Amino acid sequence: ALIKDVHLPAELKDSIYINNTNMSANLNELQNATVGMTVGVIEVLCLQPFNYCKNMMQQGQPLSADPRVLYRGVMANAVNMGSCTMIQFAVGGSLKKLVSGEEQRTLKMHEEMGTGIVAGVTSALVGSPLELIMIQQQRTGKGSLETFKSIANPNNFFRGFLGAAVREGLWTCGYLSIPPIVRRNLREMYPDKFDTDNKARVPAALLGGLFACYLTQPFDTVKTCMQGDIKRKTYGTFTQTAKKISEDGFTAFYRGATFRYGRMVCAVFMMDYLQAAVGPLLYPSAFK
């Protein structure tokens, strides 16, 4: 049975229910940041080859099965995901506390989604330059320091930021907000079939990944093409890049979507599981 169906005082039921579905609201900003960084780095180390294949297909570049090529830019991507997820967890957790105030309650759907979007857009301020470094490493094979020097000027540093901001906002909404909403509804509507969070987590991850991938893919494709061409030989501004890609038809915006969705399903599942598992492991006293 669901925790909310157990005969307990209302405030105790709500507290336990939130602990199980809204982990980040239980921790302070530093704790949320630590959990977010840990979760983000684990995800990158496991799923970097998906990211490489997606980026190359979006730019029309050949693929390689060489692990040394597959993992080009992995350090920049690990820092990217660690820092972005850290920011998303910290900002998302703070916003959830702000929205709920002193009241211990489950956030409404629009509150869950709104906090996720704001957290994601904020994280793009850090993530966009780091992705630029990763994509340039994948294109050129240069080291991190050499690549950083090549992009460290005002014209290049935030190239592709608009696409990254939209994508991160909707992506964060996808993995921080949609899985808990779907999981909670499945357990409420079908308690016999989904009698544990783990059983409801699979369809929640699939739906969250589908939403995050296909809604944001056009923005991600424009961003990737812009960041792969810092000399602006083919792609100029965001609008010019979108127009250039559209010359190959609407489906051109969805190049690499299969790899991206595959990565996202795995990432949404991992992050949804890890944010529920890592927090109590690192800070057990916050979940008593």
Summary of the structure (lengths in Angstrom):
residues: 288
radius of gyration: 19.7
end to end distance: 20.3
largest distance: 66.4
contacts: 998
relative contact order: 0.14
helix: 80%
strand: 0%
